Amino acid sequence: MHINETYHNWLLKKQTAQLNIEETSIFNLLKPFLEVFLVLAKQYKAVVANPPYMDQKSMNTGLKAYVNKEYPETKSDLMTIFIEVIPNLTADDSRFAFINLPSWLFLSSFEKII
């Protein structure tokens, strides 16, 4: 069963007093996290973006550490991170488009994403 469907089933059960004490405790503990998760995991029918162009030397320390950890294949530039992230925001039967510089097609640092 999909997380979204399970969440809504438990929400309905809670509203109609069909959860036992243990289930109520678990649901109350997880509910705030599930709500955030469901928003962040949402997939869209269409995504259109104009990614920011910022290489590593222009990033502040926090951003640089984050992209190095989370996006090791595309960390060279925020534009290429968008190339990695946007398909994951889009549902399987959907489309995405973004404007980017063609330079990433020809640089060896981006070979792994081609």
Phi and psi in degrees as GROMACS dihedral restraints (atoms count N, CA, C in turn):
[ dihedral_restraints ]
;  ai    aj    ak    al  type     phi  dphi    fc
    3     4     5     6     1   -67.8    20    10
    4     5     6     7     1   144.4    20    10
    6     7     8     9     1   -57.0    20    10
    7     8     9    10     1   -42.7    20    10
    9    10    11    12     1   -59.7    20    10
   10    11    12    13     1   -44.3    20    10
   12    13    14    15     1   -66.2    20    10
   13    14    15    16     1   -43.7    20    10
   15    16    17    18     1   -61.4    20    10
   16    17    18    19     1   -44.5    20    10
   18    19    20    21     1   -57.2    20    10
   19    20    21    22     1   -48.5    20    10
   21    22    23    24     1   -68.2    20    10
   22    23    24    25     1   -33.6    20    10
   24    25    26    27     1   -64.1    20    10
   25    26    27    28     1   -45.0    20    10
   27    28    29    30     1   -67.1    20    10
   28    29    30    31     1   -37.0    20    10
   30    31    32    33     1   -61.9    20    10
   31    32    33    34     1   -44.3    20    10
   33    34    35    36     1   -63.2    20    10
   34    35    36    37     1   -43.6    20    10
   36    37    38    39     1   -62.3    20    10
   37    38    39    40     1   -38.7    20    10
   39    40    41    42     1   -65.1    20    10
   40    41    42    43     1   -43.6    20    10
   42    43    44    45     1   -65.3    20    10
   43    44    45    46     1   -27.2    20    10
   45    46    47    48     1  -104.4    20    10
   46    47    48    49     1    15.4    20    10
   48    49    50    51     1    56.8    20    10
   49    50    51    52     1    41.9    20    10
   51    52    53    54     1  -104.0    20    10
   52    53    54    55     1     1.7    20    10
   54    55    56    57     1   -92.9    20    10
   55    56    57    58     1   140.6    20    10
   57    58    59    60     1   -78.8    20    10
   58    59    60    61     1   178.3    20    10
   60    61    62    63     1   -60.6    20    10
   61    62    63    64     1   -43.6    20    10
   63    64    65    66     1   -64.8    20    10
   64    65    66    67     1   -45.5    20    10
   66    67    68    69     1   -63.4    20    10
   67    68    69    70     1   -39.2    20    10
   69    70    71    72     1   -62.6    20    10
   70    71    72    73     1   -43.4    20    10
   72    73    74    75     1   -62.2    20    10
   73    74    75    76     1   -45.8    20    10
   75    76    77    78     1   -63.6    20    10
   76    77    78    79     1   -46.6    20    10
   78    79    80    81     1   -62.3    20    10
   79    80    81    82     1   -44.0    20    10
   81    82    83    84     1   -62.8    20    10
   82    83    84    85     1   -34.9    20    10
   84    85    86    87     1   -70.9    20    10
   85    86    87    88     1   -42.4    20    10
   87    88    89    90     1   -86.7    20    10
   88    89    90    91     1   -22.6    20    10
   90    91    92    93     1   -51.1    20    10
   91    92    93    94     1   -49.7    20    10
   93    94    95    96     1   -61.4    20    10
   94    95    96    97     1   -35.8    20    10
   96    97    98    99     1   -72.9    20    10
   97    98    99   100     1   -38.8    20    10
   99   100   101   102     1   -65.1    20    10
  100   101   102   103     1   -38.4    20    10
  102   103   104   105     1   -61.2    20    10
  103   104   105   106     1   -43.7    20    10
  105   106   107   108     1   -66.8    20    10
  106   107   108   109     1   -45.1    20    10
  108   109   110   111     1   -56.7    20    10
  109   110   111   112     1   -44.9    20    10
  111   112   113   114     1   -64.9    20    10
  112   113   114   115     1   -33.6    20    10
  114   115   116   117     1   -70.1    20    10
  115   116   117   118     1   -45.6    20    10
  117   118   119   120     1   -70.8    20    10
  118   119   120   121     1   -27.7    20    10
  120   121   122   123     1   -88.0    20    10
  121   122   123   124     1    -1.4    20    10
  123   124   125   126     1   -59.7    20    10
  124   125   126   127     1   138.7    20    10
  126   127   128   129     1  -114.0    20    10
  127   128   129   130     1   142.9    20    10
  129   130   131   132     1  -109.6    20    10
  130   131   132   133     1   153.2    20    10
  132   133   134   135     1   -72.1    20    10
  133   134   135   136     1   -28.5    20    10
  135   136   137   138     1  -148.0    20    10
  136   137   138   139     1   138.4    20    10
  138   139   140   141     1  -131.8    20    10
  139   140   141   142     1   125.7    20    10
  141   142   143   144     1  -126.7    20    10
  142   143   144   145     1   131.2    20    10
  144   145   146   147     1  -146.7    20    10
  145   146   147   148     1   155.1    20    10
  147   148   149   150     1  -120.3    20    10
  148   149   150   151     1    88.2    20    10
  150   151   152   153     1   -61.3    20    10
  151   152   153   154     1   149.9    20    10
  153   154   155   156     1   -72.7    20    10
  154   155   156   157     1   145.9    20    10
  156   157   158   159     1  -105.6    20    10
  157   158   159   160     1   104.6    20    10
  159   160   161   162     1  -147.7    20    10
  160   161   162   163     1   117.3    20    10
  162   163   164   165     1   -85.1    20    10
  163   164   165   166     1   172.9    20    10
  165   166   167   168     1   -57.0    20    10
  166   167   168   169     1   -37.6    20    10
  168   169   170   171     1   -69.8    20    10
  169   170   171   172     1   -17.2    20    10
  171   172   173   174     1   -94.0    20    10
  172   173   174   175     1    -7.1    20    10
  174   175   176   177     1   -82.1    20    10
  175   176   177   178     1   145.1    20    10
  177   178   179   180     1   -73.7    20    10
  178   179   180   181     1   171.1    20    10
  180   181   182   183     1   -59.4    20    10
  181   182   183   184     1   -44.1    20    10
  183   184   185   186     1   -64.9    20    10
  184   185   186   187     1   -46.5    20    10
  186   187   188   189     1   -64.2    20    10
  187   188   189   190     1   -42.7    20    10
  189   190   191   192     1   -60.9    20    10
  190   191   192   193     1   -45.3    20    10
  192   193   194   195     1   -62.6    20    10
  193   194   195   196     1   -41.8    20    10
  195   196   197   198     1   -63.4    20    10
  196   197   198   199     1   -50.1    20    10
  198   199   200   201     1   -68.2    20    10
  199   200   201   202     1   -33.6    20    10
  201   202   203   204     1   -64.0    20    10
  202   203   204   205     1   -38.3    20    10
  204   205   206   207     1   -77.2    20    10
  205   206   207   208     1   -46.9    20    10
  207   208   209   210     1   -86.4    20    10
  208   209   210   211     1   -25.9    20    10
  210   211   212   213     1  -133.5    20    10
  211   212   213   214     1    62.8    20    10
  213   214   215   216     1   -62.7    20    10
  214   215   216   217     1   -28.6    20    10
  216   217   218   219     1   -77.2    20    10
  217   218   219   220     1   -30.8    20    10
  219   220   221   222     1  -120.5    20    10
  220   221   222   223     1    13.5    20    10
  222   223   224   225     1   -63.9    20    10
  223   224   225   226     1   -12.7    20    10
  225   226   227   228     1   -61.4    20    10
  226   227   228   229     1   -30.8    20    10
  228   229   230   231     1  -154.7    20    10
  229   230   231   232     1   143.8    20    10
  231   232   233   234     1   -59.6    20    10
  232   233   234   235     1   -32.3    20    10
  234   235   236   237     1   -58.2    20    10
  235   236   237   238     1   -44.1    20    10
  237   238   239   240     1   -75.1    20    10
  238   239   240   241     1   -25.8    20    10
  240   241   242   243     1   -63.6    20    10
  241   242   243   244     1   -39.9    20    10
  243   244   245   246     1   -61.0    20    10
  244   245   246   247     1   -37.2    20    10
  246   247   248   249     1   -60.3    20    10
  247   248   249   250     1   -35.2    20    10
  249   250   251   252     1   -78.0    20    10
  250   251   252   253     1   -39.0    20    10
  252   253   254   255     1   -82.1    20    10
  253   254   255   256     1   -42.0    20    10
  255   256   257   258     1   -56.5    20    10
  256   257   258   259     1   -42.9    20    10
  258   259   260   261     1   -60.2    20    10
  259   260   261   262     1   -28.8    20    10
  261   262   263   264     1   -75.8    20    10
  262   263   264   265     1   -18.0    20    10
  264   265   266   267     1   -86.0    20    10
  265   266   267   268     1   -10.4    20    10
  267   268   269   270     1  -105.1    20    10
  268   269   270   271     1   131.4    20    10
  270   271   272   273     1   -60.9    20    10
  271   272   273   274     1   157.1    20    10
  273   274   275   276     1   -56.5    20    10
  274   275   276   277     1   -37.6    20    10
  276   277   278   279     1   -96.6    20    10
  277   278   279   280     1    27.6    20    10
  279   280   281   282     1  -121.4    20    10
  280   281   282   283     1  -173.4    20    10
  282   283   284   285     1  -130.8    20    10
  283   284   285   286     1   156.0    20    10
  285   286   287   288     1  -142.0    20    10
  286   287   288   289     1   155.6    20    10
  288   289   290   291     1  -150.4    20    10
  289   290   291   292     1   146.9    20    10
  291   292   293   294     1  -154.3    20    10
  292   293   294   295     1   155.5    20    10
  294   295   296   297     1   -93.6    20    10
  295   296   297   298     1   130.0    20    10
  297   298   299   300     1  -150.0    20    10
  298   299   300   301     1   166.2    20    10
  300   301   302   303     1   -77.3    20    10
  301   302   303   304     1   142.8    20    10
  303   304   305   306     1   -74.8    20    10
  304   305   306   307     1    -6.3    20    10
  306   307   308   309     1   -58.3    20    10
  307   308   309   310     1   -33.0    20    10
  309   310   311   312     1   -62.9    20    10
  310   311   312   313     1   -22.7    20    10
  312   313   314   315     1   -68.8    20    10
  313   314   315   316     1   -20.7    20    10
  315   316   317   318     1  -116.9    20    10
  316   317   318   319     1    -0.8    20    10
  318   319   320   321     1   -98.2    20    10
  319   320   321   322     1   135.0    20    10
  321   322   323   324     1   -63.5    20    10
  322   323   324   325     1   -25.9    20    10
  324   325   326   327     1   -66.0    20    10
  325   326   327   328     1   -14.1    20    10
  327   328   329   330     1  -111.5    20    10
  328   329   330   331     1    12.6    20    10
  330   331   332   333     1   -57.6    20    10
  331   332   333   334     1   -34.8    20    10
  333   334   335   336     1   -69.7    20    10
  334   335   336   337     1   -17.5    20    10
  336   337   338   339     1   -99.9    20    10
  337   338   339   340     1    -3.9    20    10
